[in-house]
Amino acid sequence: MPLSEQEQRLLEEMERGLYQNDADFVATVGQRRGKPNYTVVVVGALLAVLGIATLLVGVVIQQPLVGVLGFIIMFGGVLLAIAPPRRLEAAAPERKPGKPTKATGFMDGLGNRWDKRQGERGR
């Protein structure tokens, strides 16, 4: 059974909204990924080991404050080691809409082709 004109318009509107939401999500998630900073990972691991040693010393000398301090150091080191790398927003070059460049990802290329098809459909 064919769709009425109103249903077709509503479906196209929903598709555009869904595509825009997904494109925003992909762009947001894609910006957060980067190469891991191994220096930060090593420093975090060393802090975790130092925290464990401090915790054990606190247990051996029966000083709860030293043990708690060791746990805090250990916890901070682990968080530092597993934290995702941060990228500076200002360092990222601004992209102009239009032609895909070499830096443009696979999803951006698909998005551009989708936009082009939707533009041809509306004519």
Backbone torsions as a table, in degrees:
resi	resn	phi	psi	omega
1	MET	NA	123.8	-177.8
2	PRO	-70.8	154.5	178.7
3	LEU	-82.6	147.7	175.6
4	SER	-74.1	168.7	-179.5
5	GLU	-62.2	-39.9	179.8
6	GLN	-64.5	-41.8	178.8
7	GLU	-66.4	-38.8	177.3
8	GLN	-63.9	-43.6	178.3
9	ARG	-62.4	-43.3	179.7
10	LEU	-63.4	-42.4	178.6
11	LEU	-63.5	-44.0	178.4
12	GLU	-64.0	-38.2	178.2
13	GLU	-65.0	-42.0	178.0
14	MET	-64.7	-40.0	178.3
15	GLU	-62.5	-44.2	179.1
16	ARG	-62.4	-44.0	179.4
17	GLY	-63.1	-42.9	178.7
18	LEU	-63.8	-43.6	179.7
19	TYR	-63.2	-43.4	-179.6
20	GLN	-63.7	-42.1	178.3
21	ASN	-64.2	-43.4	179.7
22	ASP	-67.0	-39.1	179.2
23	ALA	-63.7	-40.9	177.8
24	ASP	-63.8	-41.6	-179.9
25	PHE	-64.3	-45.9	-179.3
26	VAL	-63.4	-41.3	179.1
27	ALA	-65.2	-38.8	-179.6
28	THR	-68.1	-46.1	-178.6
29	VAL	-70.2	-39.0	-178.9
30	GLY	-63.4	-29.8	-178.7
31	GLN	-73.5	-23.7	-175.2
32	ARG	-80.1	-17.9	-177.4
33	ARG	-83.2	146.2	178.2
34	GLY	-165.9	179.4	178.2
35	LYS	-72.2	140.2	178.7
36	PRO	-68.8	143.5	177.3
37	ASN	-92.0	103.2	-173.9
38	TYR	-68.2	-26.5	176.9
39	THR	-63.1	-44.1	179.7
40	VAL	-65.9	-38.8	179.3
41	VAL	-63.8	-43.6	-179.5
42	VAL	-66.3	-43.4	178.9
43	VAL	-62.3	-41.5	177.9
44	GLY	-63.0	-42.7	178.6
45	ALA	-64.7	-41.4	178.0
46	LEU	-63.8	-39.8	176.7
47	LEU	-63.9	-38.7	179.0
48	ALA	-63.7	-43.0	178.6
49	VAL	-65.4	-42.3	177.2
50	LEU	-62.0	-39.4	177.8
51	GLY	-64.5	-40.5	177.6
52	ILE	-63.9	-42.9	178.9
53	ALA	-62.7	-42.8	178.9
54	THR	-64.1	-39.8	177.9
55	LEU	-61.7	-45.2	179.4
56	LEU	-64.7	-39.8	177.2
57	VAL	-61.3	-42.1	178.2
58	GLY	-61.8	-36.9	178.0
59	VAL	-70.0	-43.3	-177.9
60	VAL	-64.5	-43.4	-179.0
61	ILE	-88.1	3.3	176.6
62	GLN	56.3	48.3	175.9
63	GLN	-119.4	104.9	-177.3
64	PRO	-61.1	-35.4	-179.2
65	LEU	-64.4	-37.9	177.4
66	VAL	-66.7	-40.4	177.8
67	GLY	-63.7	-42.0	178.3
68	VAL	-65.8	-41.3	177.2
69	LEU	-61.4	-40.6	177.2
70	GLY	-63.1	-41.1	178.3
71	PHE	-63.7	-41.8	179.6
72	ILE	-63.4	-42.5	178.4
73	ILE	-63.3	-45.0	179.7
74	MET	-61.3	-46.5	-179.1
75	PHE	-62.3	-43.7	178.0
76	GLY	-62.8	-39.6	178.3
77	GLY	-64.3	-41.6	178.7
78	VAL	-65.8	-43.8	177.8
79	LEU	-60.7	-40.6	179.1
80	LEU	-64.5	-40.1	-177.5
81	ALA	-69.9	-35.7	-175.3
82	ILE	-98.5	-2.0	-178.9
83	ALA	-65.9	140.8	177.5
84	PRO	-67.5	148.5	-179.8
85	PRO	-65.5	145.4	179.2
86	ARG	-101.3	140.9	177.2
87	ARG	-114.7	141.8	177.6
88	LEU	-78.5	130.2	-179.8
89	GLU	-67.9	-34.5	-177.7
90	ALA	-70.6	-26.1	-177.6
91	ALA	-76.1	-21.5	-178.9
92	ALA	-75.5	127.9	179.4
93	PRO	-69.5	144.5	178.3
94	GLU	-74.7	135.4	177.8
95	ARG	-103.8	140.7	176.7
96	LYS	-95.3	139.4	177.6
97	PRO	-67.5	150.7	179.7
98	GLY	135.1	-126.5	-177.9
99	LYS	-65.1	136.4	174.7
100	PRO	-70.7	142.3	177.0
101	THR	-105.7	179.1	178.5
102	LYS	-63.3	-31.3	-178.8
103	ALA	-76.6	-13.8	-179.3
104	THR	-71.1	136.2	-177.3
105	GLY	-81.4	175.4	-179.5
106	PHE	-60.8	-43.6	-178.1
107	MET	-66.3	-35.2	177.8
108	ASP	-65.4	-39.5	177.4
109	GLY	-62.7	-42.1	177.0
110	LEU	-63.6	-40.3	178.9
111	GLY	-62.6	-41.5	178.9
112	ASN	-64.5	-40.7	178.0
113	ARG	-66.1	-38.1	178.2
114	TRP	-62.3	-46.0	178.9
115	ASP	-60.1	-41.1	-179.8
116	LYS	-63.9	-42.2	178.5
117	ARG	-64.6	-41.0	179.9
118	GLN	-65.4	-36.2	178.0
119	GLY	-66.1	-39.3	178.3
120	GLU	-68.9	-33.3	179.1
121	ARG	-67.0	-36.8	-176.5
122	GLY	-74.0	-12.2	-178.2
123	ARG	-80.4	NA	NA
